Structures are given as structure tokens and as C-alpha cells.
């Protein structure tokens, strides 16, 4: 999966390329708001979807939620370096 943003002129900037078993959409899932990037598949893939409705019922102490928060923090740090 290619993660990218477009500037006001429509120019595409690739932020990351994700591989097998990586996640995306965690920032919106954890913090709400609107998406901050676009995703396009680079090859055939299978996805799992976790709706916000299902996610909000999972306790913050769940290992999966903790892992998502770590991923989000790492990506925020990387984003700050690229800005």
C-alpha cells in the first residue's frame, strides 16, 4: 500500500509504503477527525476493517490498542521530521 498526500496544486507526495501486516488509519481511529492521507494498493491485497463502533468498545489496556498507539506516535514523530 502506498500512503500519500496531495498538496494544493494536486502534486502527490509519497509518505510511506506499507507491507504485509502493517496498519493504516490508526490516527483517525484513535483521535477522530478526518483522514490525513490517501492509500492505494500497489498489488493485490487482503484487508481487515475495524469500525470505530467496534473499536470504542475495546479497553485502552488491550495489547492491540497499545500497539496502535505506539504506531501512531512513531508516525507522528516521522511526520514532524518530514515537515
HUVEN-V391984 format. One record per run of one state. SS is the DSSP state (a for helix, b for strand, c for the rest). FROM is the first residue (numbers start at 1). TO is the last residue. If there is no record, write none. Layout:
# HUVEN-V391984
ss->SS from->FROM to->TO
ss->SS from->FROM to->TO
This chain:
# HUVEN-V391984
ss->c from->1 to->1
ss->b from->2 to->6
ss->c from->7 to->11
ss->b from->12 to->17
ss->c from->18 to->25
ss->a from->26 to->31
ss->c from->32 to->37
ss->b from->38 to->40
ss->c from->41 to->51
ss->a from->52 to->55
ss->c from->56 to->62
ss->a from->63 to->82
ss->c from->83 to->83
